[in-house]
Every structure is written in structure tokens, then in C-alpha cells.
């Protein structure tokens, strides 16, 4: 049983968690506004942030991004400081700082452990917002450059033919192919937790879709190849990407405004039916991947992963070396070291062979047996 003298401390802790959550939700609401100038958005965030800290009355904040610095009124730079980097595309572009401007009681430390998590979450959300705003500005500039008739390449004509086969009209296809963006190998196509107003269509290349954890671990549940839709779950969801997508090779993506995509789905029933069939196949694959992780041991996971890559992604007995050992480990839901060990055992047994082109499946029947046995 809880001792009566512990109740005030418990209530105090609950009050602090409530403040932190309210702060996080309030900042999220502000970051939904991608039309307002950055400085104005930063000022609103700086106004909210002190409310999430234990000593809100003496808490001040500073937000730095490139050449922009926004401070709380009456900010004093003290040694009672907490900060978190703002990262965009793997590079530090700014910093979120929190200060106490007067001495505080230190029986629990100057800053709570939960406040460390809070400032990290806030800086990540700000980074996602800025990344999205940067993308939106780039898209707008591309649209302004579009003039006259569009001359399409052979690959674009092939994509256009495929879109016609999906029952899209000429006008709808033009909407789908209006904005094209290229990504280098390793670049982030979309980031888990970031705001979305676009559905993306992968036209060239390969990308992986991953669920990221706070412990910097990833579970890759799918490899996307042309012509996959990325971010379809945000169409009627909460407007945030629930996964991250990364280019495995140089890739080309078309951005389709979510509102326009929604209108096409509602008015073009044949395309809507085709899209639903694709969506169901996609979920079947996801369920299969989750079942593999939940029910199979290491060798069964690796065997099923290799079969998936061979049959579904490359449609070849050779799994191209663009898929790294780390990628295989993330698909199998295990450590890279564990995946390498199992692959070595399969190679020693003659089930697979490795070479400059990648991993070659020698004994597919045995590999499927290992997958079924789990």
C-alpha cells in the first residue's frame, strides 16, 4: 500500500508530467502552421516553453536557427542551462536552450530527467517542422518554374503509361507528376513524426520504410520500389508520418498534394478501388513482417528476410549489395552482429553465397524450410 506521506510527492510528479505534456501539445499545435514566417512561429514557441519546466516563473528560453535568434523577454544567460541541437538532414542547424535565471532548489537536481526528454522532443519536432517548411518552399519554387508544355523523358512516359493503367485521367496524371524531387543515397525522404501535406510516389530507385525508437533503433518493415505510394496512411490519419523513409539508392519521388489526392480518390472510383487493393497488399506484407519478428527465432527471421528480398524486391536469386547487412538486420528485427553471424552460418552451409554483386541464394528450398520452421 502507498504510504500517506508519499501522496504529496506523487501528486507533485503527476503535476510536472501534466505540465510537460501540455507544453509538448501546445508546441505541436503551433508547428502545424507552415504558412506563417519562421520568426513568428519561433516567438510563439519561446512563449510556451517555460510552462513545461518545474520552475516556470524563472524559466526562459532561446531558440537559434541559422542566423535567427529568438529569446524570451528578460532572458539572462546563466550556468543553469539545458540545451538540445536542432538537426536537419543530419546536420546541426540550430539549438534550443532553456535557462533558469535565478538559483533553484537542487534536491532533485537542477533539471529533471523528464525535462531532458522534453527538450529533446521539442528540438526534434522543431527540426521536423523546419525540414518540412524547407521542402514546401522548394516545391513552391519548382511549381513557379513550370511554364508551357512539359517535355517528358522516356522514364516519365513509362510512369505516365503505368498511371493510365491505374485508371487516372490525363488531368489527374498531370497533378501526380507536377513536382519531382531527387534524393541521394542515404537521404531522408520523410521523417517519422514530421507533418505531412503530401502523398509521395516513388518513380525511380529504392527506399526503406522504418519505425524508429527513442533508443536510436530501427525496425525496417518494407522496401519500396517503383511505383509505390509513400505516406498513404496520412491521407485520412493525423497528418503526421508514422514512419521514416530513406533512399537506399539515388531515387526520384513525385509529391502529390494531399488535398488533391483526396479529391481524386473520392471522384475517381476506379482509381480508388485500385488504390485500396494496393493498400491491402501492403498491409498483408506488414502483417507478415511483424509475424516473422514475433514468432520466429534468429535463423528463421533471416531466412524469411532473404526470401522477401529475393522474391518481392529484386525478383532475382541475387540480393543486390545496395542492401547492407544493417538493412537485413533491421528487416529481421535483430542486431547487425546477430544478422552477420546467421548469414555466416548460411554461407558455411552452402545455402547462400556472397560476392561483389551481393548475396546469392543457392538453396532456396532449404531457405524456405528454415523460414517455415522458424
BALOBA-1460 file (C-alpha; in Angstrom, 3 decimals):
// residues 374
<rec num="1" residu="x" x="0.000" y="0.000" z="0.000"/>
<rec num="2" residu="x" x="1.058" y="3.561" z="-0.671"/>
<rec num="3" residu="x" x="2.104" y="5.429" z="2.411"/>
<rec num="4" residu="x" x="0.113" y="8.602" z="3.109"/>
<rec num="5" residu="x" x="3.285" y="10.700" z="3.345"/>
<rec num="6" residu="x" x="4.174" y="9.730" z="-0.255"/>
<rec num="7" residu="x" x="0.950" y="11.106" z="-1.727"/>
<rec num="8" residu="x" x="2.098" y="14.792" z="-1.939"/>
<rec num="9" residu="x" x="5.269" y="13.734" z="-3.771"/>
<rec num="10" residu="x" x="3.243" y="11.594" z="-6.193"/>
<rec num="11" residu="x" x="0.839" y="14.474" z="-6.873"/>
<rec num="12" residu="x" x="3.781" y="16.787" z="-7.490"/>
<rec num="13" residu="x" x="5.266" y="14.331" z="-10.009"/>
<rec num="14" residu="x" x="1.920" y="13.973" z="-11.795"/>
<rec num="15" residu="x" x="1.578" y="17.747" z="-11.963"/>
<rec num="16" residu="x" x="5.035" y="18.026" z="-13.562"/>
<rec num="17" residu="x" x="4.200" y="15.349" z="-16.192"/>
<rec num="18" residu="x" x="0.960" y="17.188" z="-16.952"/>
<rec num="19" residu="x" x="2.862" y="20.458" z="-17.476"/>
<rec num="20" residu="x" x="5.355" y="18.741" z="-19.783"/>
<rec num="21" residu="x" x="2.618" y="17.126" z="-21.881"/>
<rec num="22" residu="x" x="0.669" y="20.376" z="-22.174"/>
<rec num="23" residu="x" x="3.846" y="22.141" z="-23.286"/>
<rec num="24" residu="x" x="4.548" y="19.471" z="-25.907"/>
<rec num="25" residu="x" x="0.987" y="19.511" z="-27.268"/>
<rec num="26" residu="x" x="0.885" y="23.320" z="-27.378"/>
<rec num="27" residu="x" x="4.139" y="23.476" z="-29.352"/>
<rec num="28" residu="x" x="2.820" y="20.787" z="-31.736"/>
<rec num="29" residu="x" x="-0.243" y="22.954" z="-32.439"/>
<rec num="30" residu="x" x="1.962" y="25.948" z="-33.267"/>
<rec num="31" residu="x" x="4.158" y="23.862" z="-35.573"/>
<rec num="32" residu="x" x="1.142" y="22.843" z="-37.683"/>
<rec num="33" residu="x" x="1.167" y="26.356" z="-39.133"/>
<rec num="34" residu="x" x="3.599" y="26.105" z="-42.046"/>
<rec num="35" residu="x" x="2.411" y="29.289" z="-43.769"/>
<rec num="36" residu="x" x="3.499" y="31.764" z="-41.080"/>
<rec num="37" residu="x" x="7.029" y="33.196" z="-41.080"/>
<rec num="38" residu="x" x="9.574" y="31.199" z="-39.049"/>
<rec num="39" residu="x" x="10.371" y="34.070" z="-36.682"/>
<rec num="40" residu="x" x="6.720" y="34.454" z="-35.682"/>
<rec num="41" residu="x" x="6.418" y="30.706" z="-35.071"/>
<rec num="42" residu="x" x="9.649" y="30.764" z="-33.016"/>
<rec num="43" residu="x" x="8.293" y="33.586" z="-30.838"/>
<rec num="44" residu="x" x="5.148" y="31.576" z="-30.070"/>
<rec num="45" residu="x" x="7.251" y="28.527" z="-29.165"/>
<rec num="46" residu="x" x="9.526" y="30.546" z="-26.881"/>
<rec num="47" residu="x" x="6.439" y="31.884" z="-25.115"/>
<rec num="48" residu="x" x="5.140" y="28.347" z="-24.467"/>
<rec num="49" residu="x" x="8.332" y="26.528" z="-23.450"/>
<rec num="50" residu="x" x="8.793" y="27.836" z="-19.857"/>
<rec num="51" residu="x" x="5.358" y="26.430" z="-18.936"/>
<rec num="52" residu="x" x="6.736" y="22.883" z="-19.264"/>
<rec num="53" residu="x" x="9.544" y="23.288" z="-16.730"/>
<rec num="54" residu="x" x="9.403" y="22.834" z="-12.974"/>
<rec num="55" residu="x" x="10.166" y="26.451" z="-12.068"/>
<rec num="56" residu="x" x="8.221" y="28.130" z="-14.854"/>
<rec num="57" residu="x" x="8.302" y="31.586" z="-13.256"/>
<rec num="58" residu="x" x="12.100" y="31.851" z="-13.538"/>
<rec num="59" residu="x" x="12.475" y="29.779" z="-16.711"/>
<rec num="60" residu="x" x="13.494" y="31.440" z="-20.003"/>
<rec num="61" residu="x" x="14.234" y="30.033" z="-23.454"/>
<rec num="62" residu="x" x="16.312" y="30.816" z="-26.520"/>
<rec num="63" residu="x" x="15.866" y="29.337" z="-29.997"/>
<rec num="64" residu="x" x="18.704" y="29.621" z="-32.526"/>
<rec num="65" residu="x" x="18.313" y="28.620" z="-36.175"/>
<rec num="66" residu="x" x="20.898" y="29.640" z="-38.786"/>
<rec num="67" residu="x" x="21.102" y="33.446" z="-38.435"/>
<rec num="68" residu="x" x="17.844" y="33.752" z="-36.438"/>
<rec num="69" residu="x" x="17.907" y="34.008" z="-32.623"/>
<rec num="70" residu="x" x="14.710" y="34.405" z="-30.603"/>
<rec num="71" residu="x" x="14.798" y="34.964" z="-26.810"/>
<rec num="72" residu="x" x="12.270" y="35.017" z="-24.010"/>
<rec num="73" residu="x" x="11.726" y="38.532" z="-22.599"/>
<rec num="74" residu="x" x="14.252" y="39.370" z="-19.863"/>
<rec num="75" residu="x" x="16.429" y="36.353" z="-20.666"/>
<rec num="76" residu="x" x="19.631" y="36.157" z="-18.630"/>
<rec num="77" residu="x" x="22.403" y="33.790" z="-19.669"/>
<rec num="78" residu="x" x="23.288" y="31.728" z="-16.587"/>
<rec num="79" residu="x" x="25.084" y="28.460" z="-15.855"/>
<rec num="80" residu="x" x="21.686" y="26.871" z="-15.072"/>
<rec num="81" residu="x" x="21.315" y="25.835" z="-18.695"/>
<rec num="82" residu="x" x="19.858" y="22.951" z="-20.657"/>
<rec num="83" residu="x" x="20.038" y="22.630" z="-24.441"/>
<rec num="84" residu="x" x="19.360" y="20.330" z="-27.407"/>
<rec num="85" residu="x" x="20.574" y="20.555" z="-31.006"/>
<rec num="86" residu="x" x="18.190" y="21.157" z="-33.907"/>
<rec num="87" residu="x" x="19.167" y="18.686" z="-36.624"/>
<rec num="88" residu="x" x="18.029" y="18.832" z="-40.267"/>
<rec num="89" residu="x" x="19.192" y="16.243" z="-42.810"/>
<rec num="90" residu="x" x="21.848" y="15.025" z="-40.394"/>
<rec num="91" residu="x" x="23.387" y="18.476" z="-39.841"/>
<rec num="92" residu="x" x="23.165" y="20.778" z="-36.845"/>
<rec num="93" residu="x" x="21.341" y="23.941" z="-37.889"/>
<rec num="94" residu="x" x="20.450" y="25.401" z="-34.519"/>
<rec num="95" residu="x" x="19.892" y="24.913" z="-30.812"/>
<rec num="96" residu="x" x="17.052" y="25.079" z="-28.307"/>
<rec num="97" residu="x" x="18.205" y="26.408" z="-24.925"/>
<rec num="98" residu="x" x="16.439" y="26.642" z="-21.568"/>
<rec num="99" residu="x" x="17.747" y="28.713" z="-18.616"/>
<rec num="100" residu="x" x="16.813" y="29.328" z="-15.003"/>
<rec num="101" residu="x" x="17.617" y="32.971" z="-14.337"/>
<rec num="102" residu="x" x="17.689" y="32.550" z="-10.532"/>
<rec num="103" residu="x" x="19.106" y="29.868" z="-8.193"/>
<rec num="104" residu="x" x="16.854" y="26.812" z="-7.662"/>
<rec num="105" residu="x" x="16.496" y="24.032" z="-5.102"/>
<rec num="106" residu="x" x="18.704" y="21.143" z="-6.109"/>
<rec num="107" residu="x" x="17.439" y="18.177" z="-4.075"/>
<rec num="108" residu="x" x="16.271" y="16.569" z="-7.357"/>
<rec num="109" residu="x" x="18.930" y="18.196" z="-9.492"/>
<rec num="110" residu="x" x="18.627" y="21.463" z="-11.377"/>
<rec num="111" residu="x" x="16.703" y="19.867" z="-14.253"/>
<rec num="112" residu="x" x="14.535" y="16.753" z="-14.060"/>
<rec num="113" residu="x" x="15.294" y="13.701" z="-16.226"/>
<rec num="114" residu="x" x="11.881" y="14.152" z="-17.836"/>
<rec num="115" residu="x" x="12.802" y="17.731" z="-18.759"/>
<rec num="116" residu="x" x="15.822" y="16.360" z="-20.630"/>
<rec num="117" residu="x" x="13.450" y="14.170" z="-22.667"/>
<rec num="118" residu="x" x="11.100" y="17.122" z="-23.164"/>
<rec num="119" residu="x" x="13.714" y="19.475" z="-24.612"/>
<rec num="120" residu="x" x="14.979" y="16.672" z="-26.887"/>
<rec num="121" residu="x" x="11.437" y="16.002" z="-28.136"/>
<rec num="122" residu="x" x="10.833" y="19.717" z="-28.714"/>
<rec num="123" residu="x" x="14.052" y="20.175" z="-30.694"/>
<rec num="124" residu="x" x="13.199" y="17.130" z="-32.833"/>
<rec num="125" residu="x" x="9.722" y="18.494" z="-33.577"/>
<rec num="126" residu="x" x="11.151" y="21.912" z="-34.446"/>
<rec num="127" residu="x" x="13.697" y="20.241" z="-36.736"/>
<rec num="128" residu="x" x="10.926" y="18.246" z="-38.456"/>
<rec num="129" residu="x" x="8.864" y="21.423" z="-38.907"/>
<rec num="130" residu="x" x="11.801" y="23.319" z="-40.418"/>
<rec num="131" residu="x" x="12.679" y="20.406" z="-42.685"/>
<rec num="132" residu="x" x="9.103" y="20.257" z="-43.934"/>
<rec num="133" residu="x" x="8.913" y="24.044" z="-44.398"/>
<rec num="134" residu="x" x="12.171" y="23.929" z="-46.356"/>
<rec num="135" residu="x" x="10.715" y="21.203" z="-48.588"/>
<rec num="136" residu="x" x="7.481" y="23.141" z="-49.097"/>
<rec num="137" residu="x" x="9.392" y="26.281" z="-50.131"/>
<rec num="138" residu="x" x="11.402" y="24.202" z="-52.590"/>
<rec num="139" residu="x" x="8.242" y="22.683" z="-54.034"/>
<rec num="140" residu="x" x="6.696" y="26.127" z="-54.450"/>
<rec num="141" residu="x" x="9.782" y="27.344" z="-56.305"/>
<rec num="142" residu="x" x="9.601" y="24.318" z="-58.627"/>
<rec num="143" residu="x" x="5.941" y="24.984" z="-59.377"/>
<rec num="144" residu="x" x="6.688" y="28.607" z="-60.243"/>
<rec num="145" residu="x" x="9.335" y="27.467" z="-62.724"/>
<rec num="146" residu="x" x="6.863" y="25.286" z="-64.628"/>
<rec num="147" residu="x" x="5.961" y="27.041" z="-67.881"/>
<rec num="148" residu="x" x="4.443" y="25.905" z="-71.189"/>
<rec num="149" residu="x" x="4.239" y="22.297" z="-72.302"/>
<rec num="150" residu="x" x="6.153" y="19.747" z="-70.261"/>
<rec num="151" residu="x" x="8.635" y="17.611" z="-72.209"/>
<rec num="152" residu="x" x="8.784" y="14.230" z="-70.536"/>
<rec num="153" residu="x" x="11.668" y="11.747" z="-70.634"/>
<rec num="154" residu="x" x="11.316" y="8.089" z="-71.589"/>
<rec num="155" residu="x" x="11.141" y="7.058" z="-67.905"/>
<rec num="156" residu="x" x="8.452" y="9.652" z="-67.282"/>
<rec num="157" residu="x" x="6.451" y="8.395" z="-70.261"/>
<rec num="158" residu="x" x="6.713" y="4.870" z="-68.828"/>
<rec num="159" residu="x" x="5.397" y="6.161" z="-65.480"/>
<rec num="160" residu="x" x="2.602" y="8.024" z="-67.272"/>
<rec num="161" residu="x" x="1.591" y="4.809" z="-69.054"/>
<rec num="162" residu="x" x="1.512" y="2.978" z="-65.701"/>
<rec num="163" residu="x" x="-0.652" y="5.713" z="-64.174"/>
<rec num="164" residu="x" x="-3.102" y="5.409" z="-67.067"/>
<rec num="165" residu="x" x="-3.327" y="1.699" z="-66.300"/>
<rec num="166" residu="x" x="-4.374" y="2.682" z="-62.753"/>
<rec num="167" residu="x" x="-7.431" y="4.419" z="-64.318"/>
<rec num="168" residu="x" x="-6.177" y="8.001" z="-63.890"/>
<rec num="169" residu="x" x="-7.173" y="10.690" z="-66.399"/>
<rec num="170" residu="x" x="-4.727" y="12.959" z="-68.224"/>
<rec num="171" residu="x" x="-5.515" y="15.863" z="-65.864"/>
<rec num="172" residu="x" x="-5.076" y="13.653" z="-62.784"/>
<rec num="173" residu="x" x="-1.759" y="12.313" z="-64.099"/>
<rec num="174" residu="x" x="-0.523" y="15.890" z="-64.572"/>
<rec num="175" residu="x" x="-1.341" y="16.556" z="-60.894"/>
<rec num="176" residu="x" x="0.585" y="13.420" z="-59.893"/>
<rec num="177" residu="x" x="3.633" y="14.355" z="-61.992"/>
<rec num="178" residu="x" x="3.702" y="18.068" z="-61.247"/>
<rec num="179" residu="x" x="6.502" y="18.154" z="-58.661"/>
<rec num="180" residu="x" x="9.534" y="15.857" z="-58.913"/>
<rec num="181" residu="x" x="12.318" y="15.675" z="-56.316"/>
<rec num="182" residu="x" x="15.519" y="13.635" z="-56.393"/>
<rec num="183" residu="x" x="17.140" y="12.089" z="-53.316"/>
<rec num="184" residu="x" x="20.708" y="10.873" z="-52.971"/>
<rec num="185" residu="x" x="21.567" y="7.523" z="-51.433"/>
<rec num="186" residu="x" x="21.024" y="7.711" z="-47.667"/>
<rec num="187" residu="x" x="18.904" y="10.875" z="-47.734"/>
<rec num="188" residu="x" x="15.683" y="11.008" z="-45.731"/>
<rec num="189" residu="x" x="12.563" y="11.096" z="-47.896"/>
<rec num="190" residu="x" x="10.233" y="11.594" z="-44.931"/>
<rec num="191" residu="x" x="10.819" y="11.614" z="-41.177"/>
<rec num="192" residu="x" x="8.761" y="9.831" z="-38.539"/>
<rec num="193" residu="x" x="6.736" y="12.395" z="-36.560"/>
<rec num="194" residu="x" x="7.015" y="15.160" z="-39.158"/>
<rec num="195" residu="x" x="3.976" y="16.959" z="-40.573"/>
<rec num="196" residu="x" x="2.670" y="15.838" z="-43.960"/>
<rec num="197" residu="x" x="0.684" y="17.583" z="-46.670"/>
<rec num="198" residu="x" x="1.990" y="15.396" z="-49.488"/>
<rec num="199" residu="x" x="1.493" y="11.817" z="-50.612"/>
<rec num="200" residu="x" x="4.689" y="10.668" z="-52.315"/>
<rec num="201" residu="x" x="5.078" y="8.362" z="-55.286"/>
<rec num="202" residu="x" x="8.413" y="6.605" z="-55.773"/>
<rec num="203" residu="x" x="9.182" y="6.718" z="-59.510"/>
<rec num="204" residu="x" x="12.803" y="5.524" z="-59.534"/>
<rec num="205" residu="x" x="15.144" y="3.857" z="-57.056"/>
<rec num="206" residu="x" x="14.573" y="2.003" z="-53.794"/>
<rec num="207" residu="x" x="13.675" y="3.218" z="-50.325"/>
<rec num="208" residu="x" x="13.197" y="1.575" z="-46.947"/>
<rec num="209" residu="x" x="10.325" y="2.304" z="-44.555"/>
<rec num="210" residu="x" x="11.329" y="2.120" z="-40.897"/>
<rec num="211" residu="x" x="9.865" y="2.578" z="-37.434"/>
<rec num="212" residu="x" x="12.279" y="4.451" z="-35.187"/>
<rec num="213" residu="x" x="12.521" y="4.221" z="-31.402"/>
<rec num="214" residu="x" x="13.812" y="6.676" z="-28.841"/>
<rec num="215" residu="x" x="16.809" y="4.350" z="-28.339"/>
<rec num="216" residu="x" x="18.017" y="5.068" z="-31.903"/>
<rec num="217" residu="x" x="16.981" y="1.601" z="-33.035"/>
<rec num="218" residu="x" x="15.018" y="0.968" z="-36.223"/>
<rec num="219" residu="x" x="12.743" y="-1.771" z="-37.491"/>
<rec num="220" residu="x" x="12.525" y="-1.752" z="-41.282"/>
<rec num="221" residu="x" x="9.220" y="-3.294" z="-42.281"/>
<rec num="222" residu="x" x="9.267" y="-2.725" z="-46.035"/>
<rec num="223" residu="x" x="11.480" y="-1.963" z="-49.030"/>
<rec num="224" residu="x" x="9.672" y="0.304" z="-51.504"/>
<rec num="225" residu="x" x="10.328" y="0.008" z="-55.218"/>
<rec num="226" residu="x" x="8.718" y="1.805" z="-58.177"/>
<rec num="227" residu="x" x="5.795" y="2.558" z="-58.229"/>
<rec num="228" residu="x" x="4.982" y="2.687" z="-54.526"/>
<rec num="229" residu="x" x="2.981" y="5.338" z="-52.674"/>
<rec num="230" residu="x" x="4.691" y="6.652" z="-49.551"/>
<rec num="231" residu="x" x="2.688" y="8.255" z="-46.746"/>
<rec num="232" residu="x" x="-0.715" y="6.998" z="-47.842"/>
<rec num="233" residu="x" x="-1.668" y="6.411" z="-44.188"/>
<rec num="234" residu="x" x="-1.630" y="10.195" z="-43.612"/>
<rec num="235" residu="x" x="-4.436" y="10.737" z="-46.143"/>
<rec num="236" residu="x" x="-7.153" y="10.249" z="-43.508"/>
<rec num="237" residu="x" x="-4.922" y="9.956" z="-40.459"/>
<rec num="238" residu="x" x="-3.436" y="12.524" z="-38.096"/>
<rec num="239" residu="x" x="-1.348" y="14.343" z="-40.755"/>
<rec num="240" residu="x" x="1.955" y="13.050" z="-39.369"/>
<rec num="241" residu="x" x="4.243" y="10.420" z="-40.842"/>
<rec num="242" residu="x" x="4.257" y="7.390" z="-38.561"/>
<rec num="243" residu="x" x="7.474" y="6.060" z="-40.090"/>
<rec num="244" residu="x" x="10.660" y="7.259" z="-41.769"/>
<rec num="245" residu="x" x="11.573" y="6.581" z="-45.403"/>
<rec num="246" residu="x" x="15.196" y="6.618" z="-46.578"/>
<rec num="247" residu="x" x="16.616" y="6.330" z="-50.106"/>
<rec num="248" residu="x" x="18.731" y="3.177" z="-50.477"/>
<rec num="249" residu="x" x="19.946" y="4.294" z="-53.913"/>
<rec num="250" residu="x" x="19.544" y="7.590" z="-55.821"/>
<rec num="251" residu="x" x="15.763" y="7.895" z="-56.057"/>
<rec num="252" residu="x" x="13.123" y="10.072" z="-57.704"/>
<rec num="253" residu="x" x="9.897" y="10.941" z="-55.911"/>
<rec num="254" residu="x" x="6.811" y="12.853" z="-57.035"/>
<rec num="255" residu="x" x="4.968" y="14.923" z="-54.430"/>
<rec num="256" residu="x" x="1.171" y="14.966" z="-54.682"/>
<rec num="257" residu="x" x="-0.753" y="17.484" z="-52.608"/>
<rec num="258" residu="x" x="-2.806" y="15.513" z="-50.088"/>
<rec num="259" residu="x" x="-5.958" y="17.559" z="-50.684"/>
<rec num="260" residu="x" x="-5.780" y="16.955" z="-54.446"/>
<rec num="261" residu="x" x="-5.022" y="13.261" z="-53.883"/>
<rec num="262" residu="x" x="-8.099" y="13.031" z="-51.637"/>
<rec num="263" residu="x" x="-10.312" y="14.669" z="-54.280"/>
<rec num="264" residu="x" x="-9.093" y="12.247" z="-56.959"/>
<rec num="265" residu="x" x="-9.740" y="9.225" z="-54.722"/>
<rec num="266" residu="x" x="-13.278" y="10.446" z="-53.992"/>
<rec num="267" residu="x" x="-14.223" y="11.263" z="-57.594"/>
<rec num="268" residu="x" x="-12.349" y="8.519" z="-59.466"/>
<rec num="269" residu="x" x="-13.850" y="5.313" z="-58.059"/>
<rec num="270" residu="x" x="-11.822" y="3.009" z="-60.326"/>
<rec num="271" residu="x" x="-8.556" y="4.503" z="-59.090"/>
<rec num="272" residu="x" x="-9.875" y="4.400" z="-55.524"/>
<rec num="273" residu="x" x="-10.558" y="0.658" z="-55.915"/>
<rec num="274" residu="x" x="-7.068" y="0.066" z="-57.364"/>
<rec num="275" residu="x" x="-5.513" y="2.056" z="-54.527"/>
<rec num="276" residu="x" x="-7.429" y="0.056" z="-51.915"/>
<rec num="277" residu="x" x="-6.170" y="-3.208" z="-53.434"/>
<rec num="278" residu="x" x="-2.586" y="-1.894" z="-53.271"/>
<rec num="279" residu="x" x="-3.136" y="-0.768" z="-49.682"/>
<rec num="280" residu="x" x="-4.465" y="-4.195" z="-48.653"/>
<rec num="281" residu="x" x="-1.478" y="-5.960" z="-50.242"/>
<rec num="282" residu="x" x="0.802" y="-3.573" z="-48.402"/>
<rec num="283" residu="x" x="-0.830" y="-4.359" z="-45.049"/>
<rec num="284" residu="x" x="-0.615" y="-8.087" z="-45.749"/>
<rec num="285" residu="x" x="3.123" y="-7.649" z="-46.187"/>
<rec num="286" residu="x" x="3.419" y="-5.623" z="-42.966"/>
<rec num="287" residu="x" x="1.490" y="-8.277" z="-41.006"/>
<rec num="288" residu="x" x="3.775" y="-10.947" z="-42.449"/>
<rec num="289" residu="x" x="6.876" y="-9.000" z="-41.407"/>
<rec num="290" residu="x" x="5.516" y="-8.457" z="-37.874"/>
<rec num="291" residu="x" x="4.575" y="-12.127" z="-37.601"/>
<rec num="292" residu="x" x="8.116" y="-13.079" z="-38.565"/>
<rec num="293" residu="x" x="9.567" y="-10.879" z="-35.821"/>
<rec num="294" residu="x" x="7.095" y="-12.045" z="-33.181"/>
<rec num="295" residu="x" x="7.158" y="-15.786" z="-33.811"/>
<rec num="296" residu="x" x="10.495" y="-16.808" z="-35.304"/>
<rec num="297" residu="x" x="13.990" y="-17.295" z="-33.987"/>
<rec num="298" residu="x" x="17.068" y="-15.659" z="-35.498"/>
<rec num="299" residu="x" x="17.701" y="-18.127" z="-38.350"/>
<rec num="300" residu="x" x="14.004" y="-18.151" z="-39.306"/>
<rec num="301" residu="x" x="13.906" y="-14.352" z="-39.382"/>
<rec num="302" residu="x" x="16.984" y="-14.095" z="-41.599"/>
<rec num="303" residu="x" x="15.713" y="-16.848" z="-43.913"/>
<rec num="304" residu="x" x="12.336" y="-15.123" z="-44.378"/>
<rec num="305" residu="x" x="14.033" y="-11.756" z="-44.874"/>
<rec num="306" residu="x" x="16.276" y="-13.149" z="-47.618"/>
<rec num="307" residu="x" x="13.278" y="-14.760" z="-49.339"/>
<rec num="308" residu="x" x="11.355" y="-11.468" z="-49.140"/>
<rec num="309" residu="x" x="14.249" y="-9.511" z="-50.666"/>
<rec num="310" residu="x" x="14.825" y="-12.095" z="-53.369"/>
<rec num="311" residu="x" x="11.207" y="-12.692" z="-54.418"/>
<rec num="312" residu="x" x="9.414" y="-9.433" z="-53.634"/>
<rec num="313" residu="x" x="12.060" y="-6.739" z="-54.063"/>
<rec num="314" residu="x" x="14.677" y="-7.869" z="-56.600"/>
<rec num="315" residu="x" x="12.762" y="-10.752" z="-58.218"/>
<rec num="316" residu="x" x="16.109" y="-12.467" z="-58.626"/>
<rec num="317" residu="x" x="18.202" y="-15.061" z="-56.814"/>
<rec num="318" residu="x" x="20.781" y="-12.328" z="-56.155"/>
<rec num="319" residu="x" x="20.054" y="-9.728" z="-53.478"/>
<rec num="320" residu="x" x="21.867" y="-6.616" z="-54.673"/>
<rec num="321" residu="x" x="24.576" y="-5.206" z="-52.411"/>
<rec num="322" residu="x" x="22.628" y="-1.925" z="-52.098"/>
<rec num="323" residu="x" x="21.007" y="-3.823" z="-49.220"/>
<rec num="324" residu="x" x="23.552" y="-3.719" z="-46.410"/>
<rec num="325" residu="x" x="23.955" y="-6.163" z="-43.542"/>
<rec num="326" residu="x" x="22.473" y="-3.457" z="-41.305"/>
<rec num="327" residu="x" x="19.414" y="-3.254" z="-43.569"/>
<rec num="328" residu="x" x="18.970" y="-7.030" z="-43.373"/>
<rec num="329" residu="x" x="19.294" y="-6.878" z="-39.575"/>
<rec num="330" residu="x" x="16.642" y="-4.112" z="-39.348"/>
<rec num="331" residu="x" x="14.301" y="-6.111" z="-41.598"/>
<rec num="332" residu="x" x="14.806" y="-9.158" z="-39.367"/>
<rec num="333" residu="x" x="14.362" y="-7.156" z="-36.150"/>
<rec num="334" residu="x" x="17.745" y="-8.084" z="-34.696"/>
<rec num="335" residu="x" x="21.211" y="-6.655" z="-34.115"/>
<rec num="336" residu="x" x="23.642" y="-6.265" z="-37.007"/>
<rec num="337" residu="x" x="26.099" y="-8.576" z="-35.235"/>
<rec num="338" residu="x" x="23.440" y="-11.268" z="-34.856"/>
<rec num="339" residu="x" x="22.416" y="-10.988" z="-38.509"/>
<rec num="340" residu="x" x="26.040" y="-11.256" z="-39.699"/>
<rec num="341" residu="x" x="26.535" y="-14.364" z="-37.565"/>
<rec num="342" residu="x" x="23.464" y="-16.108" z="-39.060"/>
<rec num="343" residu="x" x="24.451" y="-15.115" z="-42.607"/>
<rec num="344" residu="x" x="27.914" y="-16.596" z="-41.989"/>
<rec num="345" residu="x" x="26.319" y="-19.876" z="-40.881"/>
<rec num="346" residu="x" x="24.096" y="-19.965" z="-44.010"/>
<rec num="347" residu="x" x="27.138" y="-19.281" z="-46.184"/>
<rec num="348" residu="x" x="29.145" y="-22.038" z="-44.467"/>
<rec num="349" residu="x" x="26.265" y="-24.497" z="-45.061"/>
<rec num="350" residu="x" x="26.134" y="-23.565" z="-48.760"/>
<rec num="351" residu="x" x="22.616" y="-22.113" z="-48.535"/>
<rec num="352" residu="x" x="23.809" y="-18.717" z="-49.760"/>
<rec num="353" residu="x" x="26.909" y="-17.292" z="-51.401"/>
<rec num="354" residu="x" x="28.295" y="-13.769" z="-51.098"/>
<rec num="355" residu="x" x="30.081" y="-11.884" z="-53.861"/>
<rec num="356" residu="x" x="30.698" y="-8.425" z="-55.309"/>
<rec num="357" residu="x" x="27.119" y="-8.236" z="-56.626"/>
<rec num="358" residu="x" x="25.543" y="-9.154" z="-53.311"/>
<rec num="359" residu="x" x="24.050" y="-12.246" z="-51.652"/>
<rec num="360" residu="x" x="23.154" y="-15.126" z="-53.967"/>
<rec num="361" residu="x" x="20.597" y="-17.699" z="-52.843"/>
<rec num="362" residu="x" x="21.927" y="-21.186" z="-53.694"/>
<rec num="363" residu="x" x="19.429" y="-23.458" z="-51.926"/>
<rec num="364" residu="x" x="16.054" y="-21.701" z="-51.999"/>
<rec num="365" residu="x" x="14.182" y="-24.837" z="-50.892"/>
<rec num="366" residu="x" x="16.274" y="-25.155" z="-47.711"/>
<rec num="367" residu="x" x="15.960" y="-21.440" z="-47.041"/>
<rec num="368" residu="x" x="12.157" y="-21.710" z="-47.218"/>
<rec num="369" residu="x" x="12.235" y="-24.731" z="-44.925"/>
<rec num="370" residu="x" x="14.264" y="-22.744" z="-42.376"/>
<rec num="371" residu="x" x="11.797" y="-19.870" z="-42.700"/>
<rec num="372" residu="x" x="8.769" y="-22.134" z="-42.118"/>
<rec num="373" residu="x" x="10.444" y="-23.912" z="-39.199"/>
<rec num="374" residu="x" x="11.130" y="-20.529" z="-37.631"/>
